[in-house]
Amino acid sequence: MTLEELNNTKPELKGCICLNQRQTAEIIGVCSSTLDNWRKIGLGPNYKKIDSGKKGRVLYPKTAIIEWLSNTIQTA
């Protein structure tokens, strides 16, 4: 997937540099809770945490999502 393909998938997100957890989960095709669990065990796309602690906001750069998707193995 390219940045252009990602932006075409969700045109309303075209101007965004980063996506939140819900948006990222939707693009990847998993539940938000799955993405949360992956993050806790070190899987999934790279992310940025804004503020520390439990209330900190997690953002996923679009480039990290694209890179992660390009490195996953797809089966038939």
N, C-alpha and C positions, 0 to 999 in steps of 0.2 A: 504494500500500500504506500502511496505517496501522499505528500501534504495536500496536493490538489484533489486526490481521490477522497481523502478524509474530509476536506472542506465541502466537496460535492455531496458526500453522504449526509452531512448535517449542515446545510447552508447557513443556518442561524448561528453557527459557531465559527463562521469564517473569520471574524475579527478577533477571536480569542487566541491568546498565546498558550494558555493552559486550560485544562478542563478539570472540573471537580470529579469526585469519586463516582457519582451517579452517571454523569455524562461519559466518563471513561468506561465504566462497566457496560453501558449501552453500546458504545462503539466496539468494544472487544467481544460482546455477546455473552456476558456472564452477569450474575447478580452482584449488586453492590456489596453484599456481605462476603461473597467469594473474593472480590478484589481486596476487601479489608483483611480477610484471612491470609491471602497471598502476601500482602504487605507485611504482616506480622511474622511470616516465616521466610521472608526474603525473595519471594517470587513476584512476577508481574513487572510492569513497566517502572522505570525510575520515577520518583516523585519528589516534590518539595513540600516540606511542612512549614507552614507559616504560623508562628507562635509555638511555644512549647506546651507540653502537658496534654491532657485528654481533650481539651477544647480546641487544640490547634487545628487549623484548616489544612487539608491535604490537597495539593494541586498536582496534576500530571501534565508536564509540557507535551504539546502535540508531537514534537520531534521524538520524545521518549516513547510515546505510544506507537508511533510508526516504526521506530527501531525495534521495539519489542515484538511487534506483529511480524516484522520481516525475519526475525530470528526464530520464530516458532515453526514447528514442523507440522505441516498439514497432511492428513491422511485422506484416503479416498472414501 
